[in-house]
Every structure is written in structure tokens, then in C-alpha cells.
Amino acid sequence: MEKFKKEWDKKDFAKVDRKIRAYFGGNTFINHRGEKETVPTNKQGFEKCLGIPYTSSGIFACYSLSCNTNLFWDKDFYFDYAVIREVDQKVCLILSDSEENERVIVL
């Protein structure tokens, strides 16, 4: 199992913000209500669309990407968390399906 950072510093927040806004911003997804939704590129609109609350636990620190909406990667998997991989400090997205299977995308 991959290990992810348990706490973020200021530089980590800036890096994750930049990476996930570049990945999601301006893209259109089908949300959990079956509607097309375009993710804003500005920080305030982006945060409002996705919610992205920061949480740190004994397991890992993350932004929750499924707070305000479920953005689907394909018909089965949705974006769940943005995390930082411990081994190389890369920003990753954790995806889940309804049976709690996971996929990891490295940004």
C-alpha cells in the first residue's frame, strides 16, 4: 500500500492547489446528479464547486474532492481525495468506486 504525507505545510498546499486546479479547471464532468458541470479555474470558484476541505488523520492528509459533488473519472470511479505521496512528494488523486475499490492517478 502506498504511503501519503500525514501533514501538509504551506508549500504543500500551494503545490496541491496548483496541480488540481490545472487538472480539473475548465473541464466538464458529469456530476452525481447526471448534469454537466464545468469546474471553474479561479480559486474561489474552484473551491466552491469541489468543496475541498483539508483533513489530516493518522493515515494521511488530503483534500476531499467529493464534498460538494462526485466528479466521475469514468462511469464507475469518482475522484475522492487529493494527496501527496510520501516517497517522491508527487500529488496524487485517489479514486473510488461504489465497492470501495481504489485507483491512484499521479499528477
N, CA, C and O of each residue as an XYZ file, in Angstrom:
428
protein
N       0.839     -1.185      0.000
C       0.000      0.000      0.000
C       0.884      1.248      0.000
O       1.877      1.322      0.724
N       0.506      2.218     -0.819
C       1.266      3.458     -0.883
C       1.085      4.252      0.405
O       0.049      4.176      1.066
N       2.127      5.022      0.744
C       2.056      5.901      1.905
C       1.987      7.339      1.426
O       2.638      7.724      0.455
N       1.176      8.131      2.134
C       0.978      9.527      1.792
C       1.309     10.391      3.002
O       1.218      9.942      4.144
N       1.698     11.649      2.734
C       2.053     12.571      3.817
C       0.891     12.701      4.805
O      -0.278     12.695      4.422
N       1.247     12.819      6.080
C       0.237     12.933      7.132
C      -0.091     14.373      7.493
O      -1.136     14.635      8.089
N       0.777     15.304      7.144
C       0.561     16.736      7.393
C       1.133     17.514      6.224
O       2.154     17.122      5.659
N       0.484     18.619      5.851
C       0.982     19.481      4.782
C       1.476     20.789      5.368
O       0.944     21.281      6.363
N       2.512     21.352      4.729
C       2.956     22.695      5.080
C       2.470     23.665      3.997
O       1.770     23.259      3.069
N       2.838     24.935      4.114
C       2.384     25.962      3.165
C       2.738     25.620      1.718
O       1.924     25.798      0.812
N       3.952     25.130      1.513
C       4.387     24.768      0.159
C       3.563     23.606     -0.392
O       3.257     23.571     -1.584
N       3.203     22.656      0.471
C       2.383     21.524      0.032
C       1.006     21.993     -0.438
O       0.513     21.555     -1.478
N       0.388     22.891      0.341
C      -0.923     23.414     -0.046
C      -0.843     24.107     -1.409
O      -1.698     23.896     -2.269
N       0.185     24.931     -1.600
C       0.339     25.644     -2.865
C       0.529     24.668     -4.021
O      -0.052     24.848     -5.091
N       1.340     23.638     -3.805
C       1.595     22.648     -4.852
C       0.331     21.881     -5.209
O       0.021     21.714     -6.389
N      -0.402     21.413     -4.207
C      -1.626     20.650     -4.462
C      -2.665     21.538     -5.138
O      -3.305     21.120     -6.103
N      -2.838     22.760     -4.638
C      -3.789     23.699     -5.261
C      -3.479     23.887     -6.744
O      -4.371     23.807     -7.589
N      -2.227     24.132     -7.044
C      -1.817     24.375     -8.428
C      -2.070     23.140     -9.307
O      -2.593     23.260    -10.415
N      -1.701     21.976     -8.814
C      -1.837     20.737     -9.598
C      -3.297     20.368     -9.842
O      -3.665     20.007    -10.960
N      -4.128     20.454     -8.810
C      -5.512     20.019     -9.020
C      -6.313     21.052     -9.798
O      -7.236     20.691    -10.528
N      -5.977     22.330     -9.655
C      -6.666     23.333    -10.490
C      -6.285     23.155    -11.950
O      -7.130     23.309    -12.832
N      -5.027     22.834    -12.218
C      -4.595     22.587    -13.600
C      -5.277     21.337    -14.159
O      -5.627     21.294    -15.338
N      -5.461     20.335    -13.323
C      -6.070     19.074    -13.768
C      -7.574     19.221    -14.007
O      -8.087     18.777    -15.035
N      -8.278     19.842    -13.062
C      -9.732     19.920    -13.133
C     -10.278     21.186    -13.782
O     -11.314     21.144    -14.445
N      -9.593     22.308    -13.598
C     -10.118     23.603    -14.020
C     -10.458     23.674    -15.496
O      -9.640     23.341    -16.354
N     -11.675     24.111    -15.781
C     -12.131     24.263    -17.153
C     -12.675     22.999    -17.783
O     -13.254     23.050    -18.868
N     -12.500     21.869    -17.124
C     -13.014     20.610    -17.656
C     -14.466     20.411    -17.274
O     -14.916     20.867    -16.223
N     -15.178     19.737    -18.123
C     -16.587     19.438    -17.862
C     -16.708     17.971    -17.482
O     -16.154     17.090    -18.140
N     -17.440     17.732    -16.413
C     -17.678     16.381    -15.925
C     -19.174     16.171    -15.780
O     -19.936     17.134    -15.703
N     -19.587     14.938    -15.744
C     -20.963     14.601    -15.391
C     -20.967     14.388    -13.885
O     -20.300     13.485    -13.379
N     -21.717     15.217    -13.171
C     -21.721     15.105    -11.716
C     -22.669     13.997    -11.249
O     -23.273     13.300    -12.065
N     -22.791     13.845     -9.948
C     -23.589     12.764     -9.377
C     -25.087     12.917     -9.647
O     -25.848     11.975     -9.426
N     -25.517     14.075    -10.115
C     -26.923     14.278    -10.479
C     -27.155     14.046    -11.970
O     -28.267     14.224    -12.467
N     -26.092     13.644    -12.684
C     -26.195     13.401    -14.107
C     -26.117     14.661    -14.951
O     -26.402     14.621    -16.148
N     -25.735     15.782    -14.345
C     -25.652     17.069    -15.038
C     -24.214     17.352    -15.462
O     -23.267     16.936    -14.794
N     -24.062     18.062    -16.574
C     -22.737     18.517    -16.971
C     -22.354     19.689    -16.078
O     -23.152     20.596    -15.842
N     -21.130     19.654    -15.592
C     -20.637     20.699    -14.703
C     -19.236     21.084    -15.133
O     -18.374     20.219    -15.290
N     -18.999     22.369    -15.325
C     -17.663     22.850    -15.673
C     -17.008     23.368    -14.407
O     -17.574     24.190    -13.687
N     -15.815     22.879    -14.148
C     -15.091     23.282    -12.947
C     -14.421     24.628    -13.209
O     -13.642     24.752    -14.154
N     -14.714     25.648    -12.377
C     -14.097     26.967    -12.553
C     -12.576     26.898    -12.409
O     -12.052     26.020    -11.723
N     -11.881     27.813    -13.047
C     -10.423     27.848    -12.952
C      -9.923     28.781    -11.856
O      -8.787     28.642    -11.401
N     -10.759     29.736    -11.421
C     -10.301     30.622    -10.339
C     -10.432     29.908     -8.995
O     -11.279     29.031     -8.828
N      -9.592     30.289     -8.048
C      -9.507     29.565     -6.773
C     -10.839     29.550     -6.013
O     -11.251     28.503     -5.513
N     -11.503     30.682     -5.922
C     -12.754     30.747     -5.158
C     -13.829     29.864     -5.803
O     -14.496     29.096     -5.111
N     -13.995     29.970     -7.108
C     -14.988     29.158     -7.808
C     -14.653     27.685     -7.758
O     -15.536     26.840     -7.614
N     -13.368     27.380     -7.879
C     -12.902     26.002     -7.815
C     -13.232     25.376     -6.465
O     -13.761     24.267     -6.393
N     -12.908     26.108     -5.392
C     -13.173     25.609     -4.045
C     -14.669     25.467     -3.791
O     -15.098     24.525     -3.125
N     -15.462     26.390     -4.313
C     -16.906     26.312     -4.118
C     -17.490     25.099     -4.850
O     -18.371     24.417     -4.325
N     -17.007     24.842     -6.036
C     -17.500     23.717     -6.827
C     -17.172     22.378     -6.162
O     -18.045     21.523     -6.011
N     -15.922     22.205     -5.772
C     -15.483     20.915     -5.238
C     -15.554     20.815     -3.719
O     -15.585     19.709     -3.180
N     -15.579     21.923     -3.032
C     -15.579     21.880     -1.567
C     -14.174     21.845     -1.016
O     -13.791     22.730     -0.252
N     -13.421     20.876     -1.372
C     -12.030     20.581     -0.989
C     -11.640     20.917      0.462
O     -10.698     21.680      0.673
N     -12.328     20.377      1.441
C     -11.864     20.575      2.815
C     -10.579     19.771      3.058
O     -10.418     18.658      2.558
N      -9.687     20.359      3.827
C      -8.437     19.696      4.206
C      -8.674     18.885      5.471
O      -9.303     19.353      6.420
N      -8.164     17.675      5.466
C      -8.242     16.799      6.631
C      -6.897     16.110      6.795
O      -6.289     15.690      5.810
N      -6.434     15.993      8.020
C      -5.248     15.175      8.277
C      -5.618     14.183      9.374
O      -6.247     14.525     10.376
N      -5.208     12.959      9.145
C      -5.528     11.903     10.101
C      -4.265     11.102     10.355
O      -3.191     11.461      9.872
N      -4.382     10.053     11.087
C      -3.243      9.182     11.321
C      -2.824      8.437     10.067
O      -1.723      7.888     10.011
N      -3.694      8.411      9.055
C      -3.398      7.670      7.828
C      -2.748      8.570      6.790
O      -1.668      8.256      6.289
N      -3.402      9.706      6.454
C      -2.836     10.658      5.509
C      -3.579     11.979      5.567
O      -4.700     12.056      6.070
N      -2.935     13.026      5.039
C      -3.561     14.344      4.887
C      -4.120     14.421      3.474
O      -3.562     13.837      2.544
N      -5.233     15.150      3.316
C      -5.842     15.199      1.985
C      -6.814     16.364      1.855
O      -7.254     16.962      2.837
N      -7.125     16.656      0.606
C      -8.299     17.439      0.264
C      -9.355     16.411     -0.121
O      -9.075     15.491     -0.890
N     -10.543     16.558      0.399
C     -11.646     15.711     -0.039
C     -12.235     16.349     -1.293
O     -12.647     17.509     -1.274
N     -12.271     15.591     -2.369
C     -12.779     16.102     -3.638
C     -14.241     15.749     -3.859
O     -14.835     16.144     -4.863
N     -14.815     15.015     -2.937
C     -16.205     14.578     -3.107
C     -17.126     15.210     -2.074
O     -18.145     14.629     -1.701
N     -16.764     16.400     -1.613
C     -17.554     17.084     -0.588
C     -18.835     17.667     -1.172
O     -19.921     17.421     -0.646
N     -18.723     18.437     -2.255
C     -19.891     19.095     -2.841
C     -20.473     18.351     -4.031
O     -21.645     18.533     -4.361
N     -19.692     17.536     -4.663
C     -20.149     16.799     -5.841
C     -19.249     15.598     -6.057
O     -18.116     15.580     -5.574
N     -19.721     14.617     -6.757
C     -18.883     13.496     -7.158
C     -18.532     13.668     -8.619
O     -19.397     13.559     -9.488
N     -17.269     13.937     -8.893
C     -16.808     14.068    -10.261
C     -16.323     12.701    -10.717
O     -15.409     12.124    -10.127
N     -16.933     12.198    -11.756
C     -16.615     10.850    -12.204
C     -15.486     10.854    -13.221
O     -15.447     11.694    -14.120
N     -14.568      9.903    -13.070
C     -13.462      9.705    -13.991
C     -13.932      8.858    -15.154
O     -13.567      9.096    -16.306
N     -14.726      7.889    -14.846
C     -15.413      7.082    -15.840
C     -16.764      6.726    -15.233
O     -17.148      7.317    -14.224
N     -17.468      5.817    -15.790
C     -18.806      5.539    -15.265
C     -18.793      4.904    -13.880
O     -19.815      4.919    -13.194
N     -17.668      4.351    -13.456
C     -17.612      3.658    -12.167
C     -16.817      4.387    -11.090
O     -17.202      4.365     -9.921
N     -15.730      5.022    -11.459
C     -14.843      5.629    -10.467
C     -15.049      7.134    -10.377
O     -15.209      7.810    -11.394
N     -15.045      7.654     -9.151
C     -15.145      9.087     -8.922
C     -13.929      9.557     -8.132
O     -13.296      8.780     -7.416
N     -13.616     10.840     -8.275
C     -12.475     11.431     -7.582
C     -12.831     11.600     -6.113
O     -13.852     12.198     -5.773
N     -11.980     11.067     -5.252
C     -12.250     11.070     -3.823
C     -11.318     12.010     -3.052
O     -11.792     12.848     -2.285
N      -9.999     11.884     -3.243
C      -9.031     12.661     -2.470
C      -7.879     13.145     -3.330
O      -7.520     12.510     -4.322
N      -7.301     14.282     -2.940
C      -6.008     14.735     -3.444
C      -5.026     14.570     -2.289
O      -5.277     15.049     -1.183
N      -3.916     13.898     -2.545
C      -2.935     13.581     -1.509
C      -1.525     13.837     -2.042
O      -1.340     14.096     -3.231
N      -0.541     13.761     -1.157
C       0.865     13.863     -1.552
C       1.546     12.550     -1.187
O       1.539     12.126     -0.031
N       2.127     11.924     -2.191
C       2.814     10.651     -1.971
C       4.084     10.893     -1.175
O       4.857     11.800     -1.485
N       4.298     10.085     -0.154
C       5.421     10.281      0.753
C       6.769     10.037      0.079
O       7.718     10.785      0.316
N       6.865      9.030     -0.737
C       8.147      8.605     -1.298
C       8.776      9.646     -2.229
O       9.991      9.838     -2.193
N       7.973     10.323     -3.062
C       8.543     11.258     -4.027
C       7.870     12.636     -4.005
O       8.178     13.485     -4.841
N       6.961     12.860     -3.061
C       6.277     14.145     -2.870
C       5.388     14.537     -4.048
O       5.071     15.715     -4.213
N       4.981     13.565     -4.872
C       4.100     13.861     -6.003
C       2.654     13.945     -5.540
O       2.227     13.222     -4.640
N       1.909     14.847     -6.180
C       0.487     14.985     -5.897
C      -0.239     13.860     -6.629
O       0.012     13.604     -7.806
N      -1.130     13.203     -5.924
C      -1.898     12.091     -6.481
C      -3.381     12.302     -6.212
O      -3.768     12.978     -5.259
N      -4.189     11.717     -7.062
C      -5.634     11.697     -6.864
C      -6.036     10.260     -6.581
O      -5.648      9.342     -7.303
N      -6.817     10.073     -5.523
C      -7.336      8.751     -5.193
C      -8.777      8.705     -5.668
O      -9.576      9.583     -5.344
N      -9.100      7.685     -6.431
C     -10.446      7.491     -6.942
C     -11.054      6.260     -6.283
O     -10.334      5.339     -5.899
N     -12.377      6.244     -6.151
C     -13.083      5.122     -5.543
C     -14.279      4.758     -6.396
O     -14.778      5.568     -7.178
N     -14.731      3.524     -6.231
C     -15.992      3.137     -6.855
C     -16.978      2.758     -5.755
O     -16.658      2.868     -4.572
N     -18.148      2.324     -6.128
C     -19.190      2.026     -5.137
C     -18.847      0.829     -4.254
O     -19.450      0.650     -3.196
N     -17.899      0.021     -4.671
C     -17.482     -1.138     -3.870
C     -16.178     -0.871     -3.123
O     -15.546     -1.799     -2.619
N     -15.777      0.402     -3.053
C     -14.585      0.854     -2.350
C     -13.273      0.354     -2.956
O     -12.262      0.275     -2.259
N     -13.283      0.019     -4.241
C     -12.042     -0.246     -4.954
C     -11.397      1.102     -5.225
O     -12.097      2.097     -5.419
N     -10.067      1.146     -5.240
C      -9.374      2.415     -5.426
C      -8.448      2.370     -6.627
O      -7.940      1.318     -7.014
N      -8.245      3.550     -7.205
C      -7.244      3.789     -8.235
C      -6.505      5.048     -7.825
O      -7.063      5.910     -7.147
N      -5.238      5.156     -8.239
C      -4.433      6.333     -7.933
C      -3.919      6.909     -9.252
O      -3.374      6.185    -10.085
N      -4.099      8.213     -9.431
C      -3.561      8.931    -10.581
C      -2.482      9.869    -10.063
O      -2.732     10.660     -9.154
N      -1.293      9.788    -10.628
C      -0.193     10.683    -10.250
C      -0.245     11.893    -11.176
O      -0.270     11.748    -12.398
N      -0.261     13.091    -10.584
C      -0.285     14.322    -11.402
C       1.125     14.812    -11.668
O       1.309     15.829    -12.335
